[in-house]
């Protein structure tokens, strides 16, 4: 009996414990609810961290990044004809030559001084201006700055995706809302822009067209009168590794003008007895002078066309060089590669570049006459 009573007491204790444990209900949490709670907790922490007021420089920096990322995303969604227009301008034209706005040129020069050599196309410029207006309208107030503070905190330590993914700005702004960009990319305006771009391509690549015309002259004439062109091109390339100076093109133009005039004289009827003389024909056959008398007008035009093309493209090349400011001096005479590296290193600060060049010119001996503090500061700046 006593044993049965002990067993009964033990059963009662276990039952009591089981009942007590049963009263404490375990809450079942689904993954979606857990993620929502984590997100709310993260937002609360961000709100606490964002209590400090964002500075104007930080706000402008975030807005600039948003503009750059937004334009990049929208350019990836434009029609193929507009992408073709951008590709032609980026790879086949000297876009800086066709910029005529002083403020825009100063911005481009500053960007180039800092190492950013990409020049935006007209479509990119229009889309950037419109995007800046939209982003300023959204964030250029107290509530917008509060949102920028949260974006700044969330973006710390981010890798891969940009800060645009932290906002709903890209999804809420459709391409049609960028009115000027939308009008620019329509078929009619795009065809006119492409026609303009092909003209820019011709002016931007005049040197290549000149070399092609020289080869065409050698093919068309196949004589001594055209040997000057390959000899001058390859001879100049062996002597100099830079772009030809304007004096070279002046020499080529002068020679081509005399050659064209001489061809014209040889095709006059007054010299027909001389050209058709047997002795002259034998001499030209052996020497391969490259002078011929054509009775057919079409053959005469094709005979003189290489020199006409050379003169025309040299004149276009002069216009291009004058627009770029490189007619009297080539790039290496204005700034060497080493100087360009130094300018990029100091973010376009001409005064800092000048001081660095002075230090290099006197082998840095002047620093030994400075105080110890100045020497240590110079050394720190040089290391940085």
LUMSELUM-767332 format. One record per residue (C-alpha): residue number from 1; x, y, z. Coordinates in steps of 0.1 Angstrom, whole numbers. Each point is the difference from the previous one (the first is absolute). Layout:
residues N
  resi      u      v      w
   NUM      X      Y      Z
...
This chain:
residues 384
  resi      u      v      w
     1      0      0      0
     2     28     24      9
     3     17     -7    -33
     4    -31      6    -19
     5     -5     33     18
     6     35     12     -8
     7     -5     -9    -37
     8    -33     20      1
     9     17     30     16
    10     27     -1    -27
    11    -26     -1    -27
    12    -18     30     16
    13     33     20      0
    14      7     -8    -36
    15    -36      9    -10
    16      3     33     19
    17     32      8    -18
    18    -14     -9    -33
    19    -30     22      6
    20     22     29     11
    21     21     -3    -32
    22    -32     -2    -21
    23    -12     33     14
    24     31     17    -16
    25    -10      0    -37
    26     27      1    -26
    27     -6     26    -27
    28      5    -13    -35
    29     17     26    -23
    30     -2     -1    -38
    31     31     10    -21
    32    -19     30    -15
    33     -9     13     34
    34     36     -4     12
    35     13     19    -30
    36    -25     28      6
    37     10      3     37
    38     37      0    -10
    39     -7     28    -26
    40    -20     20     26
    41     28     -4     25
    42     26     11    -26
    43    -21     30     -9
    44     -3     10     36
    45     38     -2      4
    46      4     21    -32
    47    -24     26     12
    48     20      2     32
    49     33      3    -19
    50    -16     26    -24
    51     -7     24     29
    52     31     21    -11
    53     -8     26    -27
    54     16     -9    -34
    55     23     27    -14
    56     -6     18    -33
    57     31    -16    -15
    58    -11    -35      8
    59    -35      7    -14
    60     15     13    -32
    61     23    -30     -2
    62    -29    -25      4
    63    -21     19    -25
    64     29     -1    -25
    65      4    -37      4
    66    -38     -5     -4
    67      1     20    -32
    68     29    -19    -15
    69    -15    -34      9
    70    -35     10    -12
    71     13     13    -34
    72     20    -32     -4
    73    -30    -22      6
    74    -23     21    -23
    75     26      0    -28
    76     -1    -38      1
    77    -37      1     -6
    78     -1     24    -30
    79     -7    -12    -36
    80     27    -16    -21
    81      2     30    -24
    82      9     23     30
    83     26    -25     12
    84     15      0    -35
    85      2     38      1
    86     18     -1     34
    87     24    -27    -12
    88     10     20    -31
    89      6     31     20
    90     20    -17     27
    91     23    -20    -23
    92      3     19    -33
    93     -2     37      8
    94     20     26     20
    95    -30     13     19
    96     19     27     18
    97      6     17    -34
    98    -37      6     -4
    99     -7     15     35
   100     -6     37     -1
   101    -13      7     35
   102     27     16     22
   103    -13    -14     33
   104     -3    -35    -15
   105     35      3    -14
   106     14     10     34
   107    -17    -29     16
   108     14    -24    -26
   109     35     15      5
   110     -3     -5     38
   111    -12    -36     -4
   112     29     -7    -24
   113     24     15     25
   114    -13    -25     26
   115      4    -29    -24
   116    -36     -3    -13
   117      5      1    -37
   118    -35    -10    -11
   119    -19     29    -18
   120    -38     -4      3
   121    -21      0    -32
   122    -28     24     -6
   123    -26    -26     10
   124     19     -8     33
   125      2     37      7
   126    -37      6     -4
   127     -9    -31     20
   128     24     10     28
   129    -15     35      3
   130    -36    -13      1
   131     10    -26     26
   132     17     26     22
   133    -32     21     -1
   134    -22    -30     10
   135     24    -11     28
   136      2     35     14
   137    -38      3      0
   138     -2    -32     20
   139     28      4     25
   140      7     37      2
   141    -21      6     31
   142     -1    -11     37
   143    -18    -33     -6
   144     22     -8    -29
   145     32      7     20
   146    -13    -24     26
   147     -3    -27    -27
   148     35      8    -12
   149     13     -5     35
   150    -16    -35      1
   151     15     -7    -35
   152     34     11     12
   153      0    -22     30
   154    -13    -30    -20
   155     26      5    -27
   156     29     -3     24
   157     19    -32     -7
   158    -20     -8    -31
   159     17    -19    -28
   160    -13     -8    -35
   161    -34     18     -4
   162     -1     38      2
   163    -21     22     23
   164    -27      3    -26
   165    -12    -34     10
   166     -7     13     35
   167    -27     23    -14
   168    -31     -4    -21
   169      9     29    -22
   170     10    -19    -31
   171    -32    -20      0
   172    -22     30      5
   173     15     21    -28
   174     -7    -13    -35
   175     19     10    -30
   176    -30     19    -14
   177      2     23     30
   178     33     12    -12
   179    -17     21    -27
   180     31     14    -18
   181     18    -33      0
   182    -31    -18    -12
   183     -4     26    -29
   184     37     -4     -8
   185     -2    -37     -5
   186    -30      0    -24
   187      7    -12    -36
   188     -2     33    -18
   189     24     20     23
   190     23    -31      3
   191      4     -2    -38
   192     11     37     -1
   193     24     -6     29
   194     15    -30    -18
   195      5     21    -31
   196     18     26     21
   197     20    -27     17
   198     13    -14    -33
   199     13     35     -9
   200     17      2     34
   201     16    -34     -7
   202     15     13    -32
   203     15     30     17
   204     12    -20     30
   205     18    -25    -22
   206     15     22    -27
   207     35    -14      4
   208    -12    -35     -8
   209    -18     12    -31
   210     32     19    -11
   211     20    -32      3
   212    -26    -20    -19
   213      0     26    -28
   214     38     -3     -1
   215     -3    -37     -5
   216    -27      5    -26
   217     24     24    -19
   218     27    -26      0
   219    -25    -26    -13
   220    -15     24    -27
   221     32     15    -13
   222     25    -28      7
   223     30     21     -8
   224     29     22     13
   225    -23     30      5
   226    -19    -19     28
   227     30    -16     17
   228      4     31     21
   229    -31     -8     21
   230     10    -34     15
   231     36     12      4
   232    -11     31     19
   233    -24    -19     22
   234     22    -29     10
   235     31     22      1
   236    -17     24     24
   237    -12    -30     21
   238     36    -14      3
   239     14     34     10
   240    -28     11     24
   241    -24    -19     22
   242    -25     29      3
   243    -28     13    -21
   244     12     19    -32
   245      5     38      6
   246    -18     25    -21
   247     32      7    -20
   248     -2    -36    -13
   249    -35      5    -13
   250      9     33    -16
   251     28    -18    -19
   252    -23    -27    -11
   253    -26     25    -11
   254     25     20    -20
   255     14    -31    -18
   256    -36    -12     -7
   257    -10     34    -14
   258     30      0    -25
   259     -7    -36     -9
   260    -36      7     -7
   261      9     31    -21
   262     26    -21    -19
   263    -25    -27     -8
   264    -24     26    -13
   265     26     15    -23
   266      9    -34    -13
   267    -36     -6    -11
   268     -3     32    -20
   269     -4     -4    -37
   270     30     22     -7
   271     23    -27     15
   272    -17    -29    -17
   273     27     -4    -27
   274     27     -2     27
   275    -20    -25     21
   276     -7    -22    -30
   277     36      1    -13
   278     15    -35     -1
   279     32     11     17
   280    -20     15     29
   281    -21    -32      3
   282     32    -21      2
   283     15     22     26
   284    -32      0     22
   285     -3    -38     -5
   286     36     -6     14
   287     -1     26     27
   288    -36     -4     11
   289     -5     37      5
   290    -37     -3      5
   291    -11     27    -24
   292    -28     -9    -25
   293    -22     17    -26
   294    -36    -10      2
   295    -25      9    -27
   296    -30    -13     21
   297    -13     25     26
   298     -9    -27     25
   299     35    -15     -2
   300     15     35      4
   301    -21      6     32
   302     11    -33     15
   303     36      8    -10
   304      0     33     19
   305    -24    -10     29
   306     28    -12     24
   307     17     34      1
   308    -33     18      3
   309    -10    -22     30
   310     34      6     16
   311     -3     38     -2
   312    -36     -1     12
   313      7    -22     30
   314     31     20      9
   315    -21     32      1
   316    -25    -18     22
   317     28    -12     22
   318     12     36      4
   319    -35     10     11
   320      0    -28     26
   321     34      9     14
   322    -10     36      3
   323    -32     -9     18
   324     20    -22     24
   325     27     27      5
   326     27    -24    -14
   327      8     16    -33
   328     33     17     10
   329     10    -26     27
   330     -5    -37      4
   331    -11    -16     33
   332     35     -9     12
   333     12     36     -4
   334    -29     13     22
   335      3    -28     26
   336     22    -31      2
   337    -13    -34     12
   338     19      5     33
   339    -16     34      6
   340    -34    -14     -8
   341      5    -27     27
   342     11     26     25
   343    -30     21     -8
   344    -23    -29      5
   345     17     -9     32
   346     -6     35     15
   347    -37      0    -13
   348      7     29    -24
   349     16     23     26
   350     23     20    -22
   351     17     17     29
   352      9    -34     16
   353     12    -13    -34
   354     22     31     -4
   355     15     -5     35
   356      7    -37     -8
   357     17      9    -32
   358     22     26     18
   359     10    -27     25
   360      9    -24    -28
   361     19     26    -19
   362     24      8     29
   363      1    -37     11
   364    -19      9     32
   365     30     18     15
   366    -21     30     11
   367    -18    -21     26
   368     32     -2     21
   369     -2     37      6
   370    -35     -3     15
   371     -8     -6     36
   372     -2    -36     13
   373    -38      3      3
   374     -3     11    -36
   375     22    -28    -11
   376    -21    -26     18
   377    -32     15    -14
   378     15     -1    -36
   379     10    -36      6
   380    -36     -9     12
   381    -15     17    -30
   382     23    -17    -24
   383     -8    -35     14
   384    -37      8     -2
